[in-house]
């Protein structure tokens, strides 16, 4: 009996299978540009957003099994089936058709993602149940901004950057948001009910500018503690709106901070006054003396520097002189003039000769006749020359020690008859070449380089001709821009011979530095003495040169002339000498007179 029942059941199942139709899966894909799952969301029992499977089936009354959330809706051949995140299959049943079990992994989708739309398209429906699938109306959303490059979010989903022109969506209502750094977000509503929706948005700046000015140019500007790479005065552009801190930093000034509020599209003015932490300190000393500050070399001679406030030990050092040390306090904004002259270390020298009456020369300076005592001579090594007509020149090195008397007694040797020659036989007399050189003078003045070269080659003879000298000196411009420095030097010396004070100063510099002529310190000094007759500053420089050559007499002579002519540095130094008895006898009245002015 059981066997008969099984056979009958199998028979009916075969009949049903023969007459039932099948549903087929045409495609199953994710639609990332479809935002229906976001605009019409549904949550699962855990409160998480579901995925939406749009089942395109041209037949009504289909049913769905497998993690379906809520009711399934049907509209125009499309079912909306909401399923939880992670779902992997869906079963579809339709009267007259075999059940269809759709395994998502067979279509490349391992599991459903939340807030994502999937489209499952089925086929196989025939007869009266078959209906025409509806066509979804779509349009283009075109968004642009000023400035461009803003991030575009539609219904809270990032879809690209402006200008956005290739974004297509179904008709409906959408919310947009545009974001760009340093600009306020822009939001609005899109009503897509035609072929396109186009809109351009001007973003409102969320920044302003800061104009920074200070009483000190070149101070470093920091914004919120970070360097800006700019120095005052300057304007900082595109600073986010809100409260910021500006800091100014400058060497030898106290740093200062100031808060500033930046408003949208506005320029905030920030004036900052920096307080100096230094003072200008001027240090005067003897030429060649080294100046040290707290043991560190600052330089030589006259120095003027901005020094930070505090205490300093200043020291002046010079060979064969006693160093002078002075402590000073630098107060911000209070300049000081300081004189630090090392004290010479003197000794004395008795110079005698046989026969007596010979000329005594030390270090190139003629000091008198033997026998003699040379006072106030700097300690150290000196070159001593003893000369007398009819005798050989005697040259020797002498060592002078501080506060000690040294002595030298020289026996001069008589020259033999055969060694005597007249100077006129050694140095031929200059010849007058005026007639020979005159043809070249005017062409040289007119710029002919060959003529200039000929005159320069015969420079000594040319400068011995008063006629040529007068022609060369006419219309000469001191420190000429002519590139031919030899020609400039020749005309300069000619003009100096004629008494041009500017030319005299220039030719002295040329012989000192070798500019257009061979360096000749003696000639430079001769011309400098001539210039000094009309210039108190040069008088002072001549005085310092004589002191360096240990010629005290001429050094004091020129120093007094410079001081009496009103040169400030000469008056200060001479007053100091009278006050301390350096190179001169102490004289309080004279010291006060010179130091007072």
C-alpha positions as CSV (number, residue, x, y, z in Angstrom):
1,X,0.0,0.0,0.0
2,X,2.8,2.5,0.9
3,X,4.5,1.8,-2.4
4,X,1.3,2.6,-4.3
5,X,1.0,6.0,-2.4
6,X,4.7,6.9,-3.2
7,X,4.2,6.1,-6.9
8,X,1.0,8.2,-7.0
9,X,2.8,11.2,-5.3
10,X,5.7,11.0,-7.6
11,X,3.3,11.0,-10.6
12,X,1.6,14.2,-9.5
13,X,4.9,15.9,-8.8
14,X,6.1,15.1,-12.3
15,X,2.9,16.5,-13.7
16,X,3.4,19.8,-11.7
17,X,7.0,20.1,-12.8
18,X,6.0,19.5,-16.4
19,X,3.4,22.3,-16.4
20,X,5.2,24.9,-14.0
21,X,7.4,27.6,-15.5
22,X,10.8,28.9,-14.4
23,X,12.0,32.4,-13.5
24,X,15.4,33.4,-14.7
25,X,18.0,35.9,-13.4
26,X,19.1,38.2,-16.2
27,X,21.5,40.3,-14.0
28,X,22.3,41.2,-10.4
29,X,24.4,44.4,-10.0
30,X,25.1,47.2,-7.5
31,X,24.1,50.7,-8.5
32,X,26.5,53.0,-6.7
33,X,25.0,56.2,-8.3
34,X,21.5,55.2,-7.0
35,X,20.9,56.9,-3.6
36,X,17.4,55.6,-2.9
37,X,18.7,53.6,0.0
38,X,19.9,56.9,1.5
39,X,16.9,59.1,0.6
40,X,14.4,56.3,1.7
41,X,16.3,54.5,4.4
42,X,15.1,51.5,6.5
43,X,16.8,50.0,9.6
44,X,17.0,46.4,10.7
45,X,16.2,45.2,14.2
46,X,19.6,46.4,15.3
47,X,19.0,49.9,14.1
48,X,21.5,49.7,11.2
49,X,20.7,50.9,7.7
50,X,19.6,48.2,5.3
51,X,20.6,47.5,1.7
52,X,17.8,47.9,-1.0
53,X,17.3,45.2,-3.6
54,X,15.2,46.5,-6.5
55,X,13.7,43.4,-8.1
56,X,12.5,44.0,-11.6
57,X,9.7,41.5,-12.3
58,X,6.8,42.2,-14.7
59,X,4.3,40.3,-12.5
60,X,2.4,41.1,-9.4
61,X,1.9,39.0,-6.2
62,X,5.4,37.8,-6.0
63,X,6.6,36.9,-2.5
64,X,10.1,37.1,-1.0
65,X,11.8,35.0,1.7
66,X,15.2,35.4,3.4
67,X,16.1,38.3,5.9
68,X,13.5,40.7,4.4
69,X,13.0,43.8,6.6
70,X,9.5,45.2,6.6
71,X,6.9,45.1,3.9
72,X,7.9,44.7,0.2
73,X,6.4,47.4,-2.0
74,X,5.6,47.1,-5.7
75,X,5.3,49.9,-8.2
76,X,5.4,49.6,-12.0
77,X,7.1,46.2,-12.3
78,X,9.7,46.9,-9.6
79,X,9.7,45.5,-6.0
80,X,11.6,47.3,-3.2
81,X,13.0,44.6,-0.9
82,X,15.0,45.9,2.1
83,X,17.6,43.4,3.5
84,X,20.1,43.7,6.4
85,X,23.8,44.3,5.8
86,X,25.6,41.0,5.1
87,X,22.7,39.2,3.5
88,X,23.8,36.6,0.9
89,X,20.7,35.1,-0.8
90,X,17.0,35.8,-1.6
91,X,14.1,33.4,-2.5
92,X,11.4,34.6,-4.9
93,X,8.0,32.8,-5.3
94,X,5.4,33.5,-8.0
95,X,2.2,31.5,-8.6
96,X,2.6,29.1,-11.6
97,X,6.4,29.3,-11.4
98,X,9.0,27.3,-9.6
99,X,10.6,29.1,-6.6
100,X,13.8,30.9,-7.5
101,X,16.7,30.9,-5.0
102,X,19.2,33.7,-5.8
103,X,22.7,33.2,-4.4
104,X,24.4,36.6,-4.6
105,X,27.9,35.2,-4.7
106,X,27.1,33.6,-8.1
107,X,26.9,37.2,-9.5
108,X,30.1,38.5,-7.9
109,X,28.5,39.9,-4.8
110,X,29.5,38.1,-1.6
111,X,27.1,40.0,0.6
112,X,25.0,43.1,0.7
113,X,26.4,46.5,1.9
114,X,24.4,48.9,4.0
115,X,22.8,52.0,2.3
116,X,23.6,50.5,-1.1
117,X,21.1,49.8,-4.0
118,X,21.2,46.6,-6.0
119,X,19.1,45.8,-9.0
120,X,18.0,42.2,-9.6
121,X,16.4,41.7,-13.1
122,X,14.3,38.6,-13.7
123,X,12.8,37.1,-16.9
124,X,10.6,34.2,-17.8
125,X,7.1,35.7,-17.1
126,X,4.6,35.1,-20.0
127,X,1.0,35.5,-20.7
128,X,-1.3,37.7,-18.8
129,X,1.1,38.1,-16.0
130,X,3.7,39.8,-18.2
131,X,3.8,43.6,-17.9
132,X,5.9,46.2,-19.5
133,X,8.7,47.4,-17.2
134,X,8.6,51.1,-16.5
135,X,11.2,53.5,-17.6
136,X,12.8,55.7,-14.8
137,X,13.1,59.3,-15.7
138,X,16.6,60.7,-15.1
139,X,18.3,64.1,-15.5
140,X,21.7,65.7,-15.1
141,X,22.9,67.6,-12.0
142,X,25.5,70.3,-12.9
143,X,27.1,72.2,-10.0
144,X,29.9,74.7,-10.1
145,X,31.5,77.1,-7.5
146,X,33.7,80.1,-7.2
147,X,36.4,79.2,-6.4
148,X,36.3,75.8,-8.2
149,X,37.5,72.6,-6.7
150,X,35.0,72.4,-3.9
151,X,33.9,69.0,-2.6
152,X,30.3,68.1,-3.6
153,X,28.1,66.0,-1.3
154,X,24.6,65.0,-2.4
155,X,22.4,63.6,0.3
156,X,25.6,63.4,2.5
157,X,27.4,61.3,-0.1
158,X,30.6,62.6,-1.8
159,X,30.1,62.6,-5.5
160,X,33.1,64.7,-6.8
161,X,34.5,68.2,-7.1
162,X,33.3,71.3,-8.8
163,X,32.8,71.8,-11.7
164,X,30.5,68.7,-11.4
165,X,28.9,68.0,-14.8
166,X,28.6,64.2,-15.3
167,X,26.3,63.3,-12.5
168,X,23.0,61.7,-13.6
169,X,20.1,60.9,-11.2
170,X,16.5,59.9,-11.2
171,X,13.9,62.7,-10.9
172,X,13.4,63.8,-7.4
173,X,14.5,66.1,-4.5
174,X,18.1,66.1,-3.3
175,X,20.1,68.0,-0.7
176,X,23.6,69.3,-1.7
177,X,26.6,70.6,0.3
178,X,29.8,72.2,-1.0
179,X,32.9,72.4,1.1
180,X,36.3,74.1,0.4
181,X,39.2,74.9,2.7
182,X,39.0,78.4,4.1
183,X,35.4,78.9,2.9
184,X,32.1,78.5,4.6
185,X,30.1,75.4,3.5
186,X,27.2,76.1,1.1
187,X,24.0,74.0,1.2
188,X,20.8,73.9,-0.8
189,X,18.0,71.8,-2.4
190,X,18.0,70.3,-5.9
191,X,14.6,69.8,-7.6
192,X,15.4,67.5,-10.5
193,X,12.2,67.4,-12.6
194,X,13.6,68.2,-16.0
195,X,16.5,67.1,-18.2
196,X,19.1,69.1,-16.2
197,X,19.6,71.1,-13.0
198,X,22.4,73.7,-13.2
199,X,23.6,76.0,-10.5
200,X,26.8,78.0,-9.7
201,X,27.5,78.9,-6.0
202,X,29.8,81.7,-4.9
203,X,31.4,80.4,-1.7
204,X,31.8,82.9,1.1
205,X,35.4,83.2,2.5
206,X,36.0,82.1,6.0
207,X,39.3,84.0,6.1
208,X,40.7,87.5,6.2
209,X,44.1,89.3,6.2
210,X,46.4,90.6,8.8
211,X,48.5,93.8,8.2
212,X,51.5,93.8,10.5
213,X,53.4,97.0,11.1
214,X,56.2,97.8,13.5
215,X,58.6,100.6,14.5
216,X,61.4,98.3,13.4
217,X,61.5,97.1,9.8
218,X,62.7,93.6,9.1
219,X,61.3,91.9,12.2
220,X,60.3,88.2,11.8
221,X,56.6,87.6,11.8
222,X,55.2,84.5,13.5
223,X,51.6,83.4,13.3
224,X,50.3,81.3,16.2
225,X,53.9,80.5,17.1
226,X,54.9,79.4,13.5
227,X,57.2,81.3,11.2
228,X,55.5,82.9,8.2
229,X,58.6,83.6,6.2
230,X,57.8,87.3,6.2
231,X,59.3,90.4,7.9
232,X,57.6,93.6,9.0
233,X,55.9,95.5,7.5
234,X,53.9,92.8,5.7
235,X,50.4,91.6,5.1
236,X,49.4,88.0,5.8
237,X,46.8,86.8,3.4
238,X,44.0,84.1,3.6
239,X,44.2,83.7,7.4
240,X,41.3,81.6,8.8
241,X,38.7,83.7,10.6
242,X,39.0,83.7,14.4
243,X,41.5,84.6,17.1
244,X,45.2,84.4,16.3
245,X,48.5,85.5,17.9
246,X,51.1,87.6,16.1
247,X,54.6,87.5,17.4
248,X,57.5,89.8,16.2
249,X,61.1,88.8,16.7
250,X,64.2,90.9,16.0
251,X,67.8,90.7,17.1
252,X,68.6,93.0,19.9
253,X,64.9,93.7,20.5
254,X,62.5,92.2,23.1
255,X,60.0,89.9,21.3
256,X,56.4,90.9,21.6
257,X,53.0,89.1,21.0
258,X,49.6,90.5,20.3
259,X,46.2,88.8,19.8
260,X,44.1,89.7,16.7
261,X,40.6,88.7,15.6
262,X,40.3,88.0,11.9
263,X,36.9,88.5,10.4
264,X,35.6,87.1,7.0
265,X,36.9,89.2,4.1
266,X,38.4,91.9,6.4
267,X,41.9,93.1,7.0
268,X,42.9,93.4,10.6
269,X,45.6,96.0,11.4
270,X,48.2,95.0,14.0
271,X,50.7,97.7,15.0
272,X,53.4,96.3,17.3
273,X,56.1,98.4,19.0
274,X,59.4,96.6,19.8
275,X,61.5,97.7,22.7
276,X,65.3,98.0,22.0
277,X,67.6,96.0,24.2
278,X,70.8,97.7,22.9
279,X,72.7,100.9,22.7
280,X,75.2,102.3,20.3
281,X,78.7,102.1,21.8
282,X,81.6,104.0,20.1
283,X,85.1,103.1,21.1
284,X,88.1,105.2,20.2
285,X,91.6,104.0,20.4
286,X,95.1,104.4,18.8
287,X,95.4,103.2,15.2
288,X,96.2,99.5,15.0
289,X,95.1,98.8,18.6
290,X,92.9,95.8,19.1
291,X,89.6,96.1,21.0
292,X,88.3,93.2,23.0
293,X,84.9,92.8,24.7
294,X,84.8,90.2,27.5
295,X,87.9,88.6,26.0
296,X,86.5,88.4,22.4
297,X,88.1,90.5,19.6
298,X,85.8,93.2,18.3
299,X,88.2,94.8,15.8
300,X,90.9,97.4,15.4
301,X,91.0,101.1,15.8
302,X,87.7,103.1,15.9
303,X,84.7,100.9,16.5
304,X,81.0,101.8,16.7
305,X,78.5,98.9,17.4
306,X,75.1,98.2,18.8
307,X,75.7,96.2,21.9
308,X,73.1,94.4,24.0
309,X,72.4,95.7,27.5
310,X,74.6,94.3,30.2
311,X,78.1,94.6,31.6
312,X,81.2,94.4,29.4
313,X,84.9,94.4,30.1
314,X,86.5,96.4,27.3
315,X,90.2,96.2,26.6
316,X,92.6,97.9,24.2
317,X,95.8,96.1,23.2
318,X,98.7,97.3,21.1
319,X,102.2,96.0,20.7
320,X,104.8,97.8,23.0
321,X,101.9,99.4,24.9
322,X,100.3,98.6,28.2
323,X,96.7,97.3,27.7
324,X,93.9,99.5,29.1
325,X,90.8,97.8,30.6
326,X,87.5,99.5,31.4
327,X,84.2,98.0,32.5
328,X,81.0,99.5,31.2
329,X,77.3,99.0,31.7
330,X,75.2,99.1,28.5
331,X,71.7,100.5,29.1
332,X,69.2,100.2,26.3
333,X,68.9,103.4,24.3
334,X,71.8,105.2,26.0
335,X,74.7,105.6,23.6
336,X,78.2,106.0,24.9
337,X,81.5,107.3,23.5
338,X,84.5,105.6,25.1
339,X,88.2,106.3,24.7
340,X,90.7,103.5,25.3
341,X,94.3,104.3,24.5
342,X,97.0,101.8,25.4
343,X,99.8,103.4,27.3
344,X,103.2,103.4,25.4
345,X,106.1,101.5,27.0
346,X,109.0,103.9,26.7
347,X,112.7,103.6,27.1
348,X,115.6,105.9,26.3
349,X,118.7,105.7,24.1
350,X,122.1,107.5,24.2
351,X,123.6,107.8,20.7
352,X,127.3,108.7,20.4
353,X,129.7,108.6,17.5
354,X,133.3,109.3,16.6
355,X,133.6,111.9,15.2
356,X,130.6,113.6,16.8
357,X,128.0,115.6,14.9
358,X,126.7,112.7,12.8
359,X,123.0,112.6,11.8
360,X,120.9,110.2,13.9
361,X,118.0,108.5,12.1
362,X,115.7,106.0,13.8
363,X,113.1,104.1,11.8
364,X,113.4,106.7,9.0
365,X,113.0,109.8,11.2
366,X,115.8,112.3,11.4
367,X,116.1,113.1,15.2
368,X,119.3,115.3,15.4
369,X,123.1,115.1,15.8
370,X,125.4,113.0,18.0
371,X,125.8,113.0,20.9
372,X,122.2,112.9,21.9
373,X,119.7,111.2,24.2
374,X,116.5,110.0,22.6
375,X,113.7,110.0,25.2
376,X,110.3,108.4,25.0
377,X,111.2,105.8,22.5
378,X,108.8,102.8,22.3
379,X,110.3,99.6,23.6
380,X,111.3,96.9,21.0
381,X,113.5,96.7,18.0
382,X,114.4,99.8,16.0
383,X,116.5,100.6,13.0
384,X,119.3,103.1,13.8
385,X,121.2,104.9,11.1
386,X,124.3,107.1,11.7
387,X,125.5,109.1,8.7
388,X,128.0,111.9,8.1
389,X,129.4,113.5,5.0
390,X,132.7,111.7,4.0
391,X,131.9,108.6,6.1
392,X,130.2,105.3,5.4
393,X,126.6,105.0,6.5
394,X,126.4,102.9,9.7
395,X,123.1,100.9,10.1
396,X,122.3,98.7,13.1
397,X,119.4,97.3,15.1
398,X,118.9,98.5,18.6
399,X,116.6,97.1,21.4
400,X,114.8,99.5,23.6
401,X,113.6,98.3,27.0
402,X,110.8,99.8,29.0
403,X,112.1,102.4,31.6
404,X,115.7,101.6,30.8
405,X,118.5,103.7,29.2
406,X,120.4,102.0,26.4
407,X,123.5,103.4,24.7
408,X,125.2,103.1,21.3
409,X,128.7,104.4,20.4
410,X,129.5,104.2,16.7
411,X,133.0,104.6,15.1
412,X,132.4,106.0,11.6
413,X,134.7,104.8,8.7
414,X,136.1,107.4,6.4
415,X,135.3,106.9,2.7
416,X,138.4,106.4,0.4
417,X,138.9,108.8,-2.6
418,X,138.1,106.2,-5.3
419,X,134.7,105.6,-3.7
420,X,133.6,109.2,-3.9
421,X,131.5,110.1,-6.9
422,X,129.4,113.1,-7.6
423,X,125.7,112.6,-7.6
424,X,125.6,114.4,-11.0
425,X,127.7,111.6,-12.5
426,X,125.3,108.9,-11.2
427,X,121.8,110.5,-12.0
428,X,121.7,112.3,-15.3
429,X,119.9,115.6,-15.4
430,X,116.2,115.5,-16.6
431,X,115.8,116.6,-20.2
432,X,113.2,119.0,-21.4
433,X,110.9,116.9,-23.6
434,X,108.1,119.5,-24.0
435,X,108.6,119.8,-27.7
436,X,108.9,116.1,-28.1
437,X,105.7,115.2,-26.1
438,X,103.5,118.2,-26.9
439,X,102.1,116.6,-30.1
440,X,100.7,113.7,-28.0
441,X,99.1,115.8,-25.3
442,X,95.9,117.0,-27.0
443,X,95.2,113.7,-28.8
444,X,95.7,111.9,-25.4
445,X,93.2,114.3,-23.8
446,X,90.8,113.6,-26.7
447,X,91.0,109.8,-25.8
448,X,93.7,108.4,-28.0
449,X,95.0,105.4,-26.1
450,X,98.4,105.2,-27.9
451,X,99.1,108.8,-27.0
452,X,98.1,108.2,-23.4
453,X,100.4,105.2,-23.2
454,X,103.4,107.2,-24.6
455,X,102.9,110.0,-22.1
456,X,102.5,107.5,-19.2
457,X,105.8,105.8,-20.2
458,X,107.6,109.1,-19.9
459,X,105.6,110.1,-16.8
460,X,108.6,111.5,-14.8
461,X,109.8,113.7,-17.7
462,X,106.2,114.8,-18.6
463,X,105.5,115.9,-15.0
464,X,108.8,117.9,-15.1
465,X,107.4,120.0,-17.9
466,X,105.3,122.9,-16.6
467,X,103.7,123.5,-20.0
468,X,102.5,119.9,-20.3
469,X,101.4,119.8,-16.7
470,X,99.2,122.8,-17.2
471,X,97.6,121.3,-20.2
472,X,97.0,117.9,-18.5
473,X,95.5,119.6,-15.4
474,X,92.9,121.5,-17.3
475,X,89.3,120.3,-16.9
476,X,90.5,117.2,-14.9
477,X,87.7,115.6,-13.0
478,X,88.9,113.9,-9.8
479,X,88.0,110.2,-9.5
480,X,87.3,110.0,-13.2
481,X,85.2,107.1,-14.5
482,X,87.7,106.6,-17.4
483,X,88.7,102.9,-17.4
484,X,92.3,103.8,-18.2
485,X,93.6,104.2,-14.6
486,X,97.2,104.9,-15.7
487,X,96.0,107.9,-17.7
488,X,93.8,109.0,-14.9
489,X,96.8,108.8,-12.5
490,X,99.0,110.9,-14.8
491,X,96.3,113.7,-15.2
492,X,95.6,113.5,-11.5
493,X,99.2,114.1,-10.5
494,X,99.5,116.9,-13.0
495,X,96.4,118.6,-11.5
496,X,97.8,118.0,-8.0
497,X,101.1,119.8,-9.0
498,X,98.9,122.7,-10.0
499,X,97.4,122.8,-6.5
500,X,94.0,121.1,-7.0
501,X,93.1,120.0,-3.4
502,X,90.9,117.2,-4.6
503,X,93.5,115.9,-7.0
504,X,96.1,116.1,-4.1
505,X,94.0,113.8,-2.0
506,X,93.3,111.5,-4.9
507,X,97.0,111.1,-5.9
508,X,97.9,110.4,-2.3
509,X,95.4,107.6,-2.2
510,X,96.7,106.3,-5.6
511,X,100.3,106.0,-4.4
512,X,99.1,104.4,-1.1
513,X,96.9,101.8,-2.9
514,X,98.8,101.4,-6.2
515,X,95.9,102.5,-8.3
516,X,97.3,103.5,-11.7
517,X,100.8,103.9,-10.2
518,X,103.3,101.7,-8.4
519,X,102.7,101.8,-4.6
520,X,105.0,104.4,-3.0
521,X,104.2,105.1,0.6
522,X,106.7,108.0,0.8
523,X,105.2,109.8,-2.2
524,X,101.7,109.1,-0.7
525,X,102.8,110.7,2.6
526,X,104.3,113.7,0.9
527,X,101.1,114.4,-1.0
528,X,99.1,113.8,2.1
529,X,101.0,116.4,4.0
530,X,100.3,118.9,1.2
531,X,96.6,118.0,1.4
532,X,96.7,118.4,5.2
533,X,97.4,122.1,4.9
534,X,93.7,122.6,4.0
535,X,91.9,119.6,5.7
536,X,91.9,119.2,9.5
537,X,90.9,115.5,9.2
538,X,94.0,114.8,7.1
539,X,96.0,116.7,9.6
540,X,94.8,114.2,12.2
541,X,95.6,111.3,10.0
542,X,99.1,112.7,9.4
543,X,99.5,113.0,13.2
544,X,98.6,109.3,13.7
545,X,101.0,108.2,11.0
546,X,103.9,110.1,12.7
547,X,103.0,108.5,16.0
548,X,103.2,105.1,14.4
549,X,106.6,106.0,13.0
550,X,107.6,107.0,16.6
551,X,108.1,110.7,15.6
552,X,106.5,112.3,18.6
553,X,107.4,115.8,17.7
554,X,105.7,115.9,14.3
555,X,102.8,113.8,15.6
556,X,102.0,116.3,18.3
557,X,102.6,119.2,15.9
558,X,100.0,117.9,13.4
559,X,97.6,116.8,16.2
560,X,97.6,120.4,17.7
561,X,97.0,121.9,14.2
562,X,94.1,119.5,13.6
563,X,92.6,120.2,17.1
564,X,93.0,124.0,16.8
565,X,91.2,123.7,13.4
566,X,88.2,122.3,15.2
567,X,88.4,118.6,14.3
568,X,86.5,116.7,17.1
569,X,88.5,113.5,17.3
570,X,91.8,115.5,17.4
571,X,90.5,117.7,20.2
572,X,89.3,114.7,22.3
573,X,92.6,112.9,21.8
574,X,94.8,115.9,22.5
575,X,92.7,116.7,25.6
576,X,93.2,113.1,26.8
577,X,97.0,113.4,26.2
578,X,97.2,116.7,28.2
579,X,95.1,115.1,31.0
580,X,97.3,112.0,31.3
581,X,100.7,113.4,30.2
582,X,101.0,111.2,27.1
583,X,103.4,112.6,24.5
584,X,103.1,116.0,26.2
585,X,103.5,117.3,29.7
586,X,100.3,117.2,31.9
587,X,98.3,120.4,31.6
588,X,94.9,120.4,33.3
589,X,93.8,123.7,31.7
590,X,94.7,122.6,28.2
591,X,93.1,119.2,28.8
592,X,89.8,120.9,30.0
593,X,89.9,123.3,27.0
594,X,90.2,120.6,24.4
595,X,87.9,118.1,26.1
596,X,85.2,120.7,26.8
597,X,84.3,121.1,23.1
